[in-house]
Amino acid sequence: TGPVSSECLGNLLRITLRAEYFEDKYLSISVVDQSGSAWELNEAMAAQCGYTVTYSNWSSIEFRASAGSCHSHFEKDVFTVTIQIKASRTPDMRNAATHLKSASCHYGPWGPRELICESNYMEVSVRREVPQTIKDFIQDEPEDWTLLFPEAKAEEASIWQILFHQPEEQRALLVSNAWSVGYGLNTTDSRVLLRVPYTAAQVQLLEDQGITFSVLRSSVFYKQKRMILMVDTAVACPVDGVDYTNKTITWTVPKYIPPLSAGVTSFKDVLVEAGVDLHKLSAKEMASRKYMLLNELNAITLKIPIGAEGGYYKTSVSNGQLGAKYTINLFLEHQWEDNKWGLTRHVIIKEIETPFEQVEFAIINNPNLSARLMNVTVGTFLPDVKLVNLTIEGVTMAVPEAVQHGYLIHRTRYTNGSKAYAIQVPLDAPSIKKEYMREDMRTYTLNITLTFITRPSSVIFVVPVIALSAVKDAVLPSARGFCDGRNLHLIITHGNVDQNWLPFISDWHLTPEAAQKYNYSLRDNGTHLAISVPFLSSHVDYEVFHISGIKASLYLTLKDGITLAKRRDFSVSCRFSPSELIQCLPNGTVIVTAIKLVGDADLDTGLLVLRDRQCKPSLVTENTATFKFNVSTCGTSRKFNSTTMTYENEVLYFRPGDDTPVYQLKFLCSYAVKQAVEVRYESKKSPPPSIKSGFGCLALSMKLFKEKFYSEPYQESEYPVVKYLREALYFEVELIQPKDARLDLNLDDCWVTNSQSQDSLPQWHILIHGCAKSKDSYRTVFHKVDYSLRVKFPQHLKRFEVRMFSFVQGTSLLQE
């Protein structure tokens, strides 16, 4: 049938623009006159000239023209209207497609008085046949009428002026003035026509039988040869009269409206008919649709069940809530005879819309787990709803863009015209939130907001969609543990649920910075997390202490990075020799570490003492206390035999006010007193001693510390470090690998440059062949390195102190 179709409906012509051709396009509708000029329609022109543009059946556009419209061409009871439609996808109407539609309709014979109540104007057309001489009226220019209608020729018969009858006054307007304020006037050899917008200033609201009417009481004066003639051009249209009760629309129209029956003494009904969309319905058709038309003494009543055939539901939005309104375009024609006009034909077009009623729609989650797809269906919606945008993680994108981002969007149409939208998203899409539930279950959450628009009203509403799917695809992290001579190790293999889980030892979050502080090792390469903790450390639990060994355990918990809920526990336990607790140095120094067992919760390691209670620990942690003393002090006893000298002491813990220890750890050191070794000696000239060069990999580090106790190094983020002249700098050089107790670290040459390049000039040596430079005003000072929890091999470290200085040339400071 094409994009445009036409239909003749009595004294109205309807042209329909089909929705499937013009949906989502910008339109411009113009009326073409007999000379071929196109007059673009707007609301004011449409009401003045007898045109109506409305929507029907959700988004089809309907253009209606009265037989007496401004640009219609009438010839032998046939009127012709031509319109031009331009359609473009852009608001500037660029590259617009143009459609021209011309339609002709036969209408006749005309009655003495015909009235039309359209949605945007009232129209009255009366026969010219009442001559009456009028004196003392304002004279206008002969060209007034022809100026308003350029296509018409100046004739002897033309409208001269219009008189408005209002309660407070009567007001006369010339044709030119009436036209300029929105009235439409026309005259032919046999008829006078007046068209009135509902918004005209002279329109009054009057009530009859409880029904409000929009009324204009007026008389039109026109010139015919040398006479001035007058016709009554009163018009009235019902404004309300609609009631909604018991799921039924009741429309009541009084029969004989006072403004239309002035001076009338007798009435007789000739015809009462009703219909939908300007199509009259027979009594049989009305009965099949359960319509009821009542022609009573003083009123005509039409009853329509809400939802009945002939109307349709359209989407409505109120306060963000989705709803619907039932809409039906009713048509009523009442013809009567009276002793003044003879026959009057009154046609009323009434679009009725029921109040807002909230509707429900479903969000159905039906995941396709075999294809690893989230699959959500939202609907159903009426045909006038369209999905336009998706908001994903705070970013709004149009449907085509969302499709490019991997969102599959399908629209399903049903036989009744309604529709639903299905959104499919891969489970592995970045916008899908994944959360571990339990055992092997993960929850996938789709959280998007859908934005819809209604046509043609362009009202927007949003639908939040949160869909959850539980999938048995969780892979939990696993771990293996082992121990070497002095460390406990845990290696955790990552699963697919622990990307945001955090390692904790008890309630202590194990970060790289925290691990470095305690000399722990923490490494994560993306697939494995490796943790190494020394046997003697704050976060190791000591559970059993026996002469055969000490059971030490490291407990690690993985917690949720957001809620800190416990997700997985791992542990490693090993037995270490008690000899790991003591070092007997050749110079008589003893280093012993006492440990607190798990069951000794109330023991304060800081209060542990030796036999001489003045000897307190030099290093204390929550679970350990380390003592360093000489065998000749702290109440140490000694025993001799023929080959050894044995020194013995105890680590003790006393509760306040009690001289009986509740903790007692005995330890001893034995030294050989005499040892005879037979050596065979043979004199032989030996070659001079030499050292052979070797090859291997050494890992070294050099750190700058903040103070002479070497407890806190500068972090990478704190460089460059700013110091004043002669202020001390504390350096530490450490052999990281290999961990071989037989190796000693010795520094040979150490020099300072003015840039990061070690070969740049100038240079200043602070160590030469391992010794401080003798000519230096502030000589380099070496610091002794002792054993501690952080320092297991003192021979692997060198610490020295240098005073801050600057390079100068002459009296100028050198800078780079």
ZAMARGU-4260 file (C-alpha; in steps of 0.2 Angstrom, whole numbers, plus 5000, padded with zeros to 4 digits):
<rodrens>
0) 5000/5000/5000 | 5015/5012/5001 | 5020/5024/5015 | 5005/5035/5013 | 4987/5031/5011
5) 4971/5041/5010 | 4952/5039/5015 | 4937/5049/5013 | 4926/5051/5028 | 4911/5062/5024
10) 4917/5080/5025 | 4934/5075/5031 | 4949/5068/5022 | 4961/5057/5031 | 4979/5054/5025
15) 4989/5041/5035 | 5008/5040/5036 | 5012/5022/5040 | 5024/5020/5055 | 5036/5007/5048
20) 5041/5020/5034 | 5042/5035/5045 | 5048/5028/5062 | 5063/5037/5070 | 5063/5051/5057
25) 5061/5069/5058 | 5045/5075/5048 | 5039/5091/5040 | 5021/5092/5033 | 5016/5105/5022
30) 4999/5109/5013 | 5001/5113/4994 | 4989/5126/4987 | 4982/5127/4969 | 4997/5137/4963
35) 5009/5124/4969 | 5016/5133/4984 | 5019/5123/5000 | 5013/5130/5017 | 5022/5121/5031
40) 5010/5116/5045 | 5011/5122/5063 | 4999/5121/5077 | 4991/5138/5074 | 4990/5136/5056
45) 4982/5119/5058 | 4968/5125/5070 | 4965/5141/5059 | 4964/5132/5042 | 4955/5115/5047
50) 4969/5103/5048 | 4973/5090/5062 | 4989/5080/5064 | 4988/5066/5077 | 4994/5049/5081
55) 4985/5033/5080 | 4989/5015/5083 | 5004/5019/5093 | 5015/5028/5080 | 5006/5029/5064
60) 5003/5048/5059 | 4986/5054/5054 | 4983/5070/5044 | 4964/5076/5043 | 4958/5090/5032
65) 4940/5098/5033 | 4931/5099/5016 | 4932/5118/5019 | 4950/5119/5024 | 4960/5134/5018
70) 4970/5126/5003 | 4957/5113/4998 | 4950/5115/4980 | 4931/5113/4978 | 4923/5108/4961
75) 4906/5101/4959 | 4905/5093/4976 | 4922/5086/4976 | 4936/5094/4986 | 4955/5090/4984
80) 4969/5092/4996 | 4987/5090/4992 | 5001/5088/5005 | 5020/5086/5005 | 5029/5076/5018
85) 5048/5077/5020 | 5057/5064/5031 | 5075/5065/5037 | 5085/5056/5049 | 5093/5072/5055
90) 5084/5087/5063 | 5091/5099/5050 | 5081/5089/5037 | 5097/5086/5027 | 5095/5073/5013
95) 5076/5073/5016 | 5065/5061/5006 | 5050/5070/4999 | 5033/5062/4997 | 5018/5071/4988
100) 5001/5065/4991 | 4985/5072/4983 | 4967/5065/4987 | 4950/5070/4982 | 4933/5066/4991
105) 4915/5069/4986 | 4904/5077/4998 | 4886/5082/4996 | 4873/5088/4998 | 4877/5101/5011
110) 4865/5104/5025 | 4859/5121/5030 | 4870/5120/5045 | 4885/5109/5048 | 4896/5109/5064
115) 4912/5099/5067 | 4921/5097/5084 | 4939/5092/5080 | 4952/5090/5093 | 4960/5106/5089
120) 4946/5117/5082 | 4928/5120/5080 | 4920/5123/5063 | 4903/5129/5058 | 4897/5130/5040
125) 4880/5138/5036 | 4870/5142/5020 | 4869/5160/5015 | 4850/5164/5013 | 4845/5177/5026
130) 4845/5194/5018 | 4845/5208/5031 | 4849/5227/5029 | 4862/5233/5041 | 4867/5252/5044
135) 4881/5261/5052 | 4894/5247/5051 | 4913/5250/5049 | 4919/5250/5031 | 4934/5240/5027
140) 4945/5240/5012 | 4938/5230/4997 | 4955/5221/4996 | 4954/5214/5014 | 4947/5197/5009
145) 4958/5194/4993 | 4973/5199/5003 | 4970/5185/5015 | 4966/5172/5002 | 4978/5176/4987
150) 4972/5161/4977 | 4954/5168/4977 | 4948/5182/4965 | 4939/5197/4972 | 4921/5195/4970
155) 4906/5205/4975 | 4901/5193/4988 | 4913/5192/5003 | 4914/5192/5022 | 4915/5209/5029
160) 4916/5208/5048 | 4912/5196/5062 | 4902/5201/5078 | 4905/5191/5094 | 4891/5190/5107
165) 4899/5190/5124 | 4890/5193/5141 | 4899/5209/5145 | 4899/5216/5127 | 4898/5214/5109
170) 4914/5215/5099 | 4915/5217/5080 | 4931/5212/5070 | 4935/5215/5052 | 4941/5200/5042
175) 4959/5205/5042 | 4959/5207/5061 | 4949/5191/5064 | 4962/5182/5053 | 4977/5189/5062
180) 4970/5183/5079 | 4968/5165/5073 | 4950/5164/5066 | 4947/5155/5049 | 4934/5162/5038
185) 4928/5158/5021 | 4913/5161/5009 | 4907/5154/4993 | 4892/5158/4983 | 4881/5147/4994
190) 4890/5146/5011 | 4899/5155/5025 | 4912/5146/5035 | 4919/5150/5052 | 4933/5140/5060
195) 4938/5144/5079 | 4953/5137/5088 | 4949/5132/5106 | 4961/5144/5113 | 4953/5159/5104
200) 4950/5174/5116 | 4931/5175/5113 | 4928/5157/5117 | 4918/5154/5133 | 4915/5139/5144
205) 4897/5135/5147 | 4889/5121/5157 | 4873/5112/5151 | 4866/5097/5160 | 4883/5095/5170
210) 4893/5095/5154 | 4905/5109/5150 | 4905/5116/5132 | 4917/5126/5123 | 4906/5140/5115
215) 4908/5154/5103 | 4892/5164/5099 | 4895/5175/5084 | 4887/5182/5068 | 4895/5185/5052
220) 4891/5199/5040 | 4895/5198/5022 | 4892/5209/5007 | 4882/5203/4993 | 4880/5216/4978
225) 4874/5231/4987 | 4867/5222/5003 | 4875/5218/5019 | 4869/5200/5025 | 4870/5192/5042
230) 4871/5173/5047 | 4871/5166/5064 | 4888/5156/5066 | 4887/5150/5084 | 4896/5134/5087
235) 4898/5123/5103 | 4908/5108/5107 | 4909/5097/5123 | 4924/5098/5133 | 4921/5084/5146
240) 4906/5073/5149 | 4917/5057/5151 | 4916/5046/5166 | 4926/5030/5170 | 4917/5018/5182
245) 4917/4999/5183 | 4930/4997/5169 | 4918/5006/5157 | 4920/5023/5148 | 4904/5033/5148
250) 4903/5048/5136 | 4887/5059/5138 | 4883/5073/5126 | 4867/5084/5129 | 4856/5084/5113
255) 4850/5102/5112 | 4864/5114/5117 | 4857/5132/5121 | 4870/5142/5110 | 4865/5131/5095
260) 4846/5132/5098 | 4843/5151/5101 | 4826/5155/5094 | 4821/5137/5091 | 4804/5131/5098
265) 4803/5113/5090 | 4816/5099/5088 | 4815/5082/5080 | 4829/5069/5080 | 4834/5064/5062
270) 4850/5053/5065 | 4861/5047/5079 | 4876/5037/5074 | 4893/5033/5082 | 4909/5025/5078
275) 4927/5023/5080 | 4941/5032/5070 | 4928/5041/5060 | 4920/5025/5054 | 4902/5023/5058
280) 4897/5007/5067 | 4880/4997/5064 | 4870/4991/5079 | 4876/4974/5076 | 4895/4979/5076
285) 4892/4989/5092 | 4884/4974/5100 | 4899/4962/5095 | 4911/4975/5103 | 4899/4977/5118
290) 4897/4995/5115 | 4881/5003/5120 | 4873/5018/5112 | 4858/5026/5121 | 4847/5040/5113
295) 4838/5047/5127 | 4826/5062/5128 | 4839/5075/5132 | 4856/5067/5130 | 4865/5054/5119
300) 4876/5042/5129 | 4889/5030/5123 | 4897/5016/5134 | 4913/5007/5129 | 4921/4993/5140
305) 4939/4998/5143 | 4950/4987/5132 | 4937/4984/5120 | 4940/4982/5101 | 4943/4999/5092
310) 4954/5006/5105 | 4972/5002/5110 | 4983/5004/5125 | 4998/5016/5125 | 5012/5017/5137
315) 5012/5030/5150 | 5025/5035/5163 | 5020/5043/5180 | 5033/5048/5193 | 5045/5035/5185
320) 5032/5021/5186 | 5028/5012/5170 | 5009/5011/5166 | 4997/5011/5152 | 4981/5021/5146
325) 4968/5014/5135 | 4964/5026/5121 | 4950/5026/5109 | 4945/5039/5095 | 4926/5040/5096
330) 4915/5048/5083 | 4897/5054/5086 | 4885/5062/5073 | 4869/5069/5078 | 4857/5077/5065
335) 4841/5086/5070 | 4828/5097/5062 | 4821/5113/5070 | 4810/5127/5065 | 4824/5139/5063
340) 4838/5130/5053 | 4829/5115/5046 | 4842/5102/5047 | 4858/5103/5058 | 4872/5090/5056
345) 4883/5090/5072 | 4899/5079/5071 | 4910/5077/5086 | 4927/5068/5086 | 4932/5064/5104
350) 4949/5055/5108 | 4946/5048/5125 | 4961/5042/5136 | 4958/5033/5152 | 4968/5037/5168
355) 4985/5030/5171 | 4986/5012/5177 | 5002/5005/5183 | 5007/4989/5173 | 5019/4975/5178
360) 5033/4969/5167 | 5045/4954/5170 | 5064/4952/5171 | 5067/4934/5167 | 5085/4927/5170
365) 5088/4912/5160 | 5107/4909/5158 | 5114/4898/5145 | 5128/4890/5155 | 5134/4879/5141
370) 5138/4894/5131 | 5143/4904/5146 | 5131/4918/5143 | 5120/4928/5154 | 5103/4929/5146
375) 5090/4941/5153 | 5073/4945/5145 | 5064/4961/5150 | 5046/4964/5145 | 5033/4963/5139
380) 5030/4981/5132 | 5018/4989/5121 | 5023/4992/5103 | 5026/5011/5107 | 5041/5007/5118
385) 5059/5006/5111 | 5075/5002/5120 | 5088/5016/5116 | 5102/5015/5129 | 5111/5004/5141
390) 5121/5010/5156 | 5135/4999/5161 | 5146/5003/5176 | 5141/5021/5175 | 5144/5023/5156
395) 5129/5026/5145 | 5129/5019/5127 | 5117/5018/5113 | 5111/5000/5108 | 5123/4999/5093
400) 5138/5004/5103 | 5133/4991/5117 | 5132/4978/5103 | 5150/4983/5098 | 5155/4980/5116
405) 5149/4962/5116 | 5131/4964/5122 | 5119/4954/5111 | 5102/4962/5110 | 5087/4954/5103
410) 5069/4961/5101 | 5055/4948/5101 | 5038/4954/5093 | 5022/4945/5098 | 5006/4942/5088
415) 4997/4956/5098 | 5010/4969/5094 | 5019/4969/5111 | 5037/4966/5112 | 5051/4960/5124
420) 5070/4963/5124 | 5083/4949/5127 | 5101/4954/5133 | 5115/4942/5132 | 5132/4945/5139
425) 5147/4933/5140 | 5150/4927/5158 | 5168/4933/5156 | 5164/4951/5151 | 5173/4964/5161
430) 5156/4971/5167 | 5150/4955/5174 | 5154/4955/5193 | 5161/4938/5199 | 5160/4933/5217
435) 5165/4917/5226 | 5150/4909/5236 | 5156/4892/5243 | 5165/4876/5238 | 5165/4876/5219
440) 5151/4889/5216 | 5153/4907/5209 | 5140/4920/5207 | 5140/4930/5191 | 5130/4947/5193
445) 5124/4957/5178 | 5120/4975/5184 | 5114/4987/5170 | 5101/5000/5168 | 5090/5000/5152
450) 5083/5016/5145 | 5067/5016/5135 | 5058/5029/5125 | 5039/5030/5121 | 5033/5034/5104
455) 5027/5047/5099 | 5027/5056/5116 | 5046/5054/5118 | 5044/5050/5137 | 5059/5041/5144
460) 5059/5028/5158 | 5073/5017/5165 | 5073/4999/5170 | 5087/4993/5182 | 5092/4975/5179
465) 5101/4965/5192 | 5103/4947/5187 | 5112/4933/5196 | 5118/4916/5191 | 5127/4903/5201
470) 5139/4893/5192 | 5149/4878/5197 | 5166/4884/5190 | 5175/4890/5205 | 5194/4884/5207
475) 5200/4887/5224 | 5218/4891/5228 | 5229/4876/5234 | 5245/4876/5244 | 5260/4866/5248
480) 5272/4869/5262 | 5290/4864/5267 | 5304/4869/5278 | 5323/4870/5276 | 5336/4873/5289
485) 5330/4890/5296 | 5313/4894/5286 | 5295/4889/5284 | 5289/4890/5266 | 5271/4891/5259
490) 5268/4891/5240 | 5250/4895/5236 | 5243/4891/5218 | 5230/4903/5213 | 5213/4898/5208
495) 5200/4908/5198 | 5192/4916/5213 | 5206/4923/5224 | 5211/4938/5213 | 5206/4950/5227
500) 5209/4939/5242 | 5222/4946/5254 | 5235/4936/5264 | 5234/4937/5283 | 5244/4930/5297
505) 5231/4930/5311 | 5225/4948/5310 | 5241/4955/5302 | 5239/4959/5284 | 5255/4953/5275
510) 5259/4966/5262 | 5276/4967/5253 | 5281/4982/5264 | 5277/4972/5280 | 5286/4957/5274
515) 5302/4967/5270 | 5301/4975/5288 | 5302/4958/5296 | 5314/4951/5283 | 5301/4939/5276
520) 5300/4934/5258 | 5284/4937/5249 | 5283/4935/5230 | 5268/4934/5218 | 5271/4930/5199
525) 5252/4930/5195 | 5250/4911/5196 | 5259/4907/5213 | 5261/4916/5229 | 5276/4911/5238
530) 5279/4915/5257 | 5295/4912/5267 | 5296/4915/5286 | 5311/4912/5297 | 5310/4899/5310
535) 5313/4912/5324 | 5300/4926/5320 | 5285/4935/5327 | 5272/4926/5317 | 5277/4908/5320
540) 5268/4898/5332 | 5278/4886/5343 | 5267/4872/5348 | 5278/4858/5355 | 5295/4860/5364
545) 5305/4843/5366 | 5323/4839/5367 | 5320/4829/5350 | 5313/4845/5342 | 5303/4860/5342
550) 5286/4860/5332 | 5284/4877/5323 | 5269/4881/5313 | 5265/4895/5301 | 5246/4899/5299
555) 5240/4909/5284 | 5223/4915/5280 | 5216/4922/5264 | 5203/4935/5266 | 5190/4944/5255
560) 5198/4960/5249 | 5182/4970/5252 | 5173/4961/5267 | 5188/4953/5275 | 5178/4937/5277
565) 5189/4922/5279 | 5190/4912/5263 | 5204/4899/5264 | 5216/4893/5278 | 5233/4886/5275
570) 5247/4880/5287 | 5264/4872/5287 | 5272/4864/5302 | 5290/4858/5304 | 5301/4851/5318
575) 5317/4861/5321 | 5332/4856/5331 | 5333/4865/5348 | 5351/4869/5343 | 5343/4883/5332
580) 5340/4893/5348 | 5358/4895/5353 | 5374/4901/5346 | 5390/4898/5356 | 5403/4909/5349
585) 5422/4906/5351 | 5425/4922/5360 | 5413/4917/5374 | 5398/4926/5368 | 5381/4916/5369
590) 5366/4921/5359 | 5350/4912/5365 | 5332/4914/5360 | 5318/4908/5371 | 5301/4905/5363
595) 5284/4906/5369 | 5273/4891/5367 | 5255/4892/5360 | 5248/4888/5377 | 5257/4901/5386
600) 5246/4915/5381 | 5249/4926/5397 | 5268/4925/5396 | 5276/4942/5392 | 5292/4938/5382
605) 5298/4956/5388 | 5299/4950/5406 | 5310/4935/5403 | 5327/4935/5412 | 5342/4925/5415
610) 5348/4918/5432 | 5354/4936/5435 | 5338/4945/5434 | 5347/4960/5428 | 5351/4952/5412
615) 5336/4955/5401 | 5333/4951/5382 | 5341/4962/5369 | 5328/4958/5356 | 5309/4955/5360
620) 5295/4950/5349 | 5278/4943/5353 | 5284/4925/5353 | 5302/4926/5356 | 5316/4934/5367
625) 5334/4934/5362 | 5348/4936/5375 | 5366/4940/5371 | 5379/4939/5385 | 5396/4933/5389
630) 5398/4916/5398 | 5407/4925/5413 | 5391/4935/5416 | 5372/4934/5420 | 5374/4920/5433
635) 5382/4908/5421 | 5389/4892/5430 | 5403/4881/5423 | 5409/4863/5424 | 5425/4856/5419
640) 5431/4838/5414 | 5446/4832/5406 | 5442/4838/5388 | 5428/4851/5389 | 5422/4866/5399
645) 5403/4868/5400 | 5394/4884/5403 | 5375/4883/5409 | 5362/4896/5412 | 5343/4897/5411
650) 5329/4908/5404 | 5316/4911/5417 | 5299/4919/5419 | 5292/4925/5436 | 5274/4931/5439
655) 5274/4947/5449 | 5277/4943/5468 | 5281/4925/5465 | 5299/4918/5466 | 5295/4902/5458
660) 5298/4902/5439 | 5283/4897/5428 | 5294/4896/5413 | 5312/4888/5413 | 5323/4885/5398
665) 5340/4877/5402 | 5354/4879/5390 | 5373/4876/5389 | 5388/4879/5379 | 5403/4867/5379
670) 5421/4872/5373 | 5435/4860/5371 | 5449/4862/5384 | 5463/4852/5376 | 5465/4843/5360
675) 5480/4833/5354 | 5483/4832/5335 | 5497/4822/5327 | 5504/4831/5312 | 5517/4824/5301
680) 5529/4837/5295 | 5540/4836/5280 | 5551/4851/5275 | 5547/4856/5257 | 5549/4872/5248
685) 5531/4878/5244 | 5526/4889/5230 | 5521/4906/5235 | 5502/4907/5240 | 5490/4912/5226
690) 5471/4915/5224 | 5463/4907/5209 | 5449/4917/5200 | 5432/4910/5200 | 5415/4913/5192
695) 5398/4913/5200 | 5383/4923/5203 | 5382/4935/5217 | 5367/4945/5222 | 5371/4961/5232
700) 5362/4976/5239 | 5367/4993/5245 | 5354/5003/5256 | 5355/5020/5264 | 5348/5020/5282
705) 5341/5034/5292 | 5351/5031/5308 | 5366/5022/5315 | 5356/5008/5322 | 5352/5002/5305
710) 5334/4998/5309 | 5325/5008/5295 | 5331/5010/5277 | 5325/5024/5265 | 5311/5017/5254
715) 5312/5020/5235 | 5298/5033/5236 | 5309/5044/5247 | 5323/5046/5235 | 5332/5058/5231
720) 5337/5060/5250 | 5341/5078/5255 | 5356/5080/5268 | 5366/5095/5275 | 5385/5096/5273
725) 5394/5085/5286 | 5378/5076/5291 | 5381/5057/5293 | 5375/5045/5279 | 5374/5027/5285
730) 5377/5014/5271 | 5374/4995/5272 | 5381/4983/5259 | 5374/4965/5260 | 5377/4949/5251
735) 5360/4942/5247 | 5364/4926/5237 | 5372/4914/5240 | 5367/4911/5258 | 5384/4902/5262
740) 5391/4904/5279 | 5408/4900/5273 | 5408/4916/5263 | 5414/4933/5269 | 5410/4950/5261
745) 5424/4962/5259 | 5423/4979/5251 | 5438/4984/5240 | 5435/5001/5232 | 5421/5013/5235
750) 5419/5030/5227 | 5407/5044/5224 | 5403/5053/5208 | 5393/5068/5203 | 5380/5059/5193
755) 5372/5041/5192 | 5386/5035/5180 | 5399/5026/5190 | 5413/5031/5177 | 5409/5050/5177
760) 5421/5063/5183 | 5425/5070/5196 | 5426/5055/5208 | 5431/5054/5226 | 5436/5038/5234
765) 5429/5034/5252 | 5437/5016/5252 | 5453/5011/5245 | 5458/4992/5246 | 5445/4990/5259
770) 5452/5004/5270 | 5446/5022/5273 | 5455/5035/5263 | 5469/5042/5275 | 5469/5060/5267
775) 5450/5063/5270 | 5446/5076/5282 | 5431/5066/5288 | 5436/5048/5287 | 5425/5033/5283
780) 5419/5024/5299 | 5415/5006/5299 | 5401/4999/5311 | 5401/4982/5318 | 5388/4970/5312
785) 5380/4958/5325 | 5368/4944/5324 | 5349/4948/5325 | 5333/4941/5318 | 5336/4951/5302
790) 5355/4947/5301 | 5358/4928/5301 | 5375/4930/5293 | 5385/4945/5300 | 5399/4941/5289
795) 5388/4944/5274 | 5386/4963/5278 | 5397/4978/5279 | 5391/4994/5287 | 5400/5011/5286
800) 5397/5029/5289 | 5401/5044/5277 | 5400/5063/5281 | 5390/5073/5268 | 5400/5083/5256
805) 5399/5092/5239 | 5410/5093/5224 | 5418/5110/5221 | 5429/5118/5208 | 5438/5133/5215
810) 5425/5142/5225 | 5410/5136/5214 | 5398/5121/5218 | 5398/5108/5205 | 5380/5102/5201
815) 5373/5091/5188
</rodrens>
